[in-house]
Amino acid sequence: MDPLDRLAEPGLDLLHRVDTLLATGAPEGHRIWPLLRRMQVLPGEAVRSFLELPAAALADAGRSVRQLVRSYDEVSAALTDSVLWSGPAANAYGEYRAALLRHLDEGPESLVGRLESTAGYADALADWAEGSRRALARTLAHALASTEAVAVVAATAGPRTTAARLTSPAPRPSAENEAAEIAARVLAVLCAAYDGAETLLRQWGPSLAESSWPAPVTAAPRYDAPTQVGW
């Protein structure tokens, strides 16, 4: 359990209150507006979705992919065994075998090269997830200890029934401003996190493309019909 896991419950409770206040509006011209337009989600729901990312699975993905390289090494070893036959068919087989060996493990565009790139991308994603979770945990810890949180909790305290909400006074403008401040800090961190994920995809995308099989072009072995004599 990392710091974000420990702060998840109180953080989500605070952000639920923030979402409640934001549902009635936010101060005009506040920096929360461009963040809301970009993310298209309130901070509570945004954090809840982020918490559902399989951070632990990402950390294990790179190791799991690298374990597959051993299987390709075994296939490559089998293909390097010497061939005890000769002739046109053996030559054609040799060309295909050499091409297959190159396709399996020769350069970044080979199957092993793509596996190593996939493992590297998984490692980069795991580092991104860990760093993003630390940044979000720091932001939530600051929000929970802030004076803005006190104002938000005070403005949203009390019964939650529909009748109570209809008869209770509207939130004070200052409470809406405090909620917008907390929301802006949280959404700014998440925007930066998702920008980082998109950057990783752009950086690694070319090396994650499908590795196509470059079949060699060889002439089919020619078998001449035997010449019959004496007819």
C-alpha positions as CSV (number, residue, x, y, z in Angstrom):
1,M,0.0,0.0,0.0
2,D,1.5,3.3,-1.1
3,P,0.7,6.8,0.1
4,L,-2.0,7.3,-2.5
5,D,-3.8,4.1,-1.3
6,R,-3.7,5.4,2.3
7,L,-5.1,8.8,1.3
8,A,-7.7,7.4,-1.1
9,E,-10.7,7.1,1.3
10,P,-10.4,10.6,2.9
11,G,-9.3,12.1,-0.4
12,L,-12.3,10.7,-2.3
13,D,-14.6,11.9,0.5
14,L,-13.3,15.4,0.2
15,L,-13.4,15.4,-3.6
16,H,-17.0,14.2,-3.4
17,R,-17.8,17.3,-1.5
18,V,-15.8,19.4,-4.0
19,D,-17.8,17.8,-6.8
20,T,-21.1,18.7,-5.0
21,L,-20.1,22.3,-4.7
22,L,-18.8,22.5,-8.3
23,A,-22.2,21.1,-9.5
24,T,-23.7,24.5,-8.5
25,G,-21.0,26.4,-10.4
26,A,-17.5,27.9,-10.1
27,P,-16.3,31.4,-10.0
28,E,-16.2,33.1,-13.4
29,G,-12.7,33.2,-14.9
30,H,-11.3,30.7,-12.4
31,R,-8.5,28.5,-13.7
32,I,-10.7,25.4,-13.1
33,W,-12.7,26.1,-16.2
34,P,-10.1,25.2,-18.9
35,L,-9.1,22.1,-16.8
36,L,-12.8,21.0,-16.7
37,R,-13.2,21.5,-20.4
38,R,-10.1,19.5,-21.1
39,M,-10.7,16.6,-18.7
40,Q,-14.5,16.5,-19.2
41,V,-14.9,15.1,-15.7
42,L,-15.1,16.4,-12.1
43,P,-12.1,15.8,-9.9
44,G,-13.7,13.1,-7.7
45,E,-14.6,10.9,-10.6
46,A,-11.2,11.6,-12.3
47,V,-9.3,10.4,-9.2
48,R,-11.5,7.4,-8.8
49,S,-10.8,6.4,-12.4
50,F,-7.1,6.9,-11.9
51,L,-7.1,4.7,-8.8
52,E,-8.5,1.9,-11.0
53,L,-5.4,1.8,-13.1
54,P,-3.5,-1.5,-12.5
55,A,-0.3,0.0,-11.3
56,A,0.9,-3.3,-9.8
57,A,0.3,-5.2,-13.0
58,L,2.3,-2.6,-15.0
59,A,5.2,-3.2,-12.7
60,D,5.2,-6.9,-13.4
61,A,4.4,-6.6,-17.2
62,G,8.0,-5.9,-18.2
63,R,9.4,-9.0,-16.4
64,S,6.6,-11.2,-17.9
65,V,7.4,-10.1,-21.4
66,R,11.1,-10.6,-21.0
67,Q,10.5,-14.2,-20.0
68,L,9.1,-14.9,-23.4
69,V,12.5,-14.1,-25.0
70,R,13.8,-17.5,-23.7
71,S,11.3,-19.3,-25.9
72,Y,12.5,-17.4,-29.0
73,D,16.1,-18.3,-28.0
74,E,15.2,-22.0,-28.0
75,V,13.6,-21.7,-31.4
76,S,16.7,-19.9,-32.8
77,A,19.0,-22.6,-31.3
78,A,17.0,-25.3,-33.1
79,L,17.2,-23.4,-36.4
80,T,21.0,-23.2,-36.2
81,D,21.5,-26.9,-36.2
82,S,23.4,-28.1,-39.2
83,V,21.5,-29.7,-42.1
84,L,22.8,-33.1,-43.2
85,W,21.4,-32.9,-46.8
86,S,22.1,-31.0,-49.9
87,G,20.6,-30.0,-53.2
88,P,18.2,-27.3,-54.4
89,A,15.6,-28.1,-51.7
90,A,18.3,-27.8,-49.0
91,N,19.4,-24.5,-50.5
92,A,15.9,-23.1,-50.4
93,Y,15.4,-24.3,-46.9
94,G,18.7,-22.7,-45.9
95,E,17.5,-19.3,-47.3
96,Y,14.2,-19.6,-45.4
97,R,16.0,-20.6,-42.2
98,A,18.4,-17.7,-42.4
99,A,15.5,-15.3,-43.1
100,L,13.5,-16.8,-40.1
101,L,16.5,-16.4,-37.8
102,R,16.8,-12.7,-38.8
103,H,13.1,-12.3,-38.2
104,L,13.3,-13.9,-34.8
105,D,16.3,-12.1,-33.4
106,E,18.2,-9.6,-35.5
107,G,17.8,-5.9,-34.8
108,P,15.0,-3.8,-33.2
109,E,12.4,-4.9,-35.9
110,S,12.8,-8.6,-35.2
111,L,10.4,-10.5,-32.9
112,V,12.8,-10.4,-30.0
113,G,13.5,-6.7,-30.7
114,R,9.8,-6.0,-30.5
115,L,9.5,-8.0,-27.2
116,E,12.3,-6.0,-25.7
117,S,10.7,-2.8,-26.8
118,T,7.3,-3.9,-25.4
119,A,9.1,-4.7,-22.1
120,G,10.8,-1.3,-22.1
121,Y,7.4,0.4,-22.7
122,A,5.9,-1.5,-19.9
123,D,8.7,-0.5,-17.6
124,A,8.3,3.2,-18.6
125,L,4.5,2.9,-18.0
126,A,5.2,1.5,-14.5
127,D,7.6,4.3,-13.7
128,W,5.0,6.8,-15.0
129,A,2.3,5.2,-12.8
130,E,4.5,5.3,-9.7
131,G,5.5,8.9,-10.3
132,S,2.0,10.0,-11.0
133,R,0.6,8.3,-7.9
134,R,3.3,10.1,-5.8
135,A,2.4,13.4,-7.3
136,L,-1.4,12.9,-6.8
137,A,-0.8,11.7,-3.2
138,R,1.2,14.9,-2.4
139,T,-1.6,17.0,-3.9
140,L,-4.3,15.1,-1.9
141,A,-2.3,15.4,1.3
142,H,-2.0,19.1,0.8
143,A,-5.7,19.5,0.0
144,L,-6.8,17.5,3.1
145,A,-4.6,19.7,5.4
146,S,-5.7,23.0,3.8
147,T,-8.0,25.7,4.9
148,E,-9.9,25.2,1.7
149,A,-10.8,21.7,2.9
150,V,-12.2,23.1,6.1
151,A,-14.5,25.5,4.2
152,V,-15.6,22.7,1.8
153,V,-16.5,20.3,4.6
154,A,-18.3,23.0,6.5
155,A,-20.3,24.0,3.5
156,T,-21.3,20.4,2.7
157,A,-21.8,19.1,6.3
158,G,-25.2,18.0,7.5
159,P,-28.1,15.8,6.3
160,R,-27.9,14.4,2.7
161,T,-31.6,13.9,2.2
162,T,-33.3,15.5,-0.8
163,A,-35.6,17.6,1.4
164,A,-32.7,18.9,3.4
165,R,-30.8,19.9,0.3
166,L,-33.9,21.7,-1.0
167,T,-34.4,23.7,2.2
168,S,-30.8,24.4,3.0
169,P,-29.2,27.6,1.9
170,A,-27.1,27.7,-1.2
171,P,-23.3,27.3,-0.7
172,R,-21.5,30.5,0.1
173,P,-19.5,31.9,-2.8
174,S,-16.3,31.6,-0.8
175,A,-16.9,27.8,-0.4
176,E,-17.4,27.5,-4.2
177,N,-14.0,29.3,-4.6
178,E,-12.3,27.0,-2.1
179,A,-13.8,23.9,-3.9
180,A,-12.6,25.3,-7.3
181,E,-9.1,25.7,-5.9
182,I,-8.9,22.1,-4.7
183,A,-10.3,20.9,-7.9
184,A,-7.9,22.9,-10.0
185,R,-4.9,21.4,-8.1
186,V,-6.1,17.9,-8.5
187,L,-7.1,18.2,-12.2
188,A,-3.8,19.9,-13.0
189,V,-1.8,16.9,-11.6
190,L,-4.0,14.5,-13.5
191,C,-3.6,16.5,-16.7
192,A,0.2,16.4,-16.3
193,A,0.0,12.6,-15.7
194,Y,-2.1,11.9,-18.8
195,D,0.2,14.2,-20.9
196,G,3.1,12.0,-19.7
197,A,1.3,8.9,-20.8
198,E,0.6,10.3,-24.2
199,T,4.2,11.3,-24.5
200,L,5.4,7.8,-23.7
201,L,3.1,6.4,-26.4
202,R,4.4,8.8,-29.0
203,Q,8.0,7.9,-28.0
204,W,7.6,4.1,-28.0
205,G,4.9,3.8,-30.7
206,P,7.3,3.3,-33.6
207,S,9.2,0.5,-31.8
208,L,5.9,-1.3,-30.9
209,A,4.7,-1.7,-34.5
210,E,4.0,-5.1,-35.8
211,S,7.1,-7.0,-37.0
212,S,6.3,-8.2,-40.6
213,W,7.7,-11.5,-42.0
214,P,10.1,-10.7,-44.8
215,A,9.8,-13.9,-46.8
216,P,12.8,-14.5,-49.0
217,V,12.2,-14.7,-52.8
218,T,13.7,-18.0,-54.0
219,A,13.2,-19.9,-57.2
220,A,11.4,-23.2,-56.7
221,P,13.7,-26.2,-57.1
222,R,13.6,-27.6,-60.6
223,Y,13.2,-31.3,-61.2
224,D,13.9,-32.4,-64.7
225,A,12.0,-35.5,-66.0
226,P,14.3,-38.5,-66.6
227,T,15.2,-39.1,-70.1
228,Q,14.1,-42.6,-71.3
229,V,16.3,-44.3,-73.9
230,G,15.4,-47.2,-76.1
231,W,11.9,-46.4,-77.0
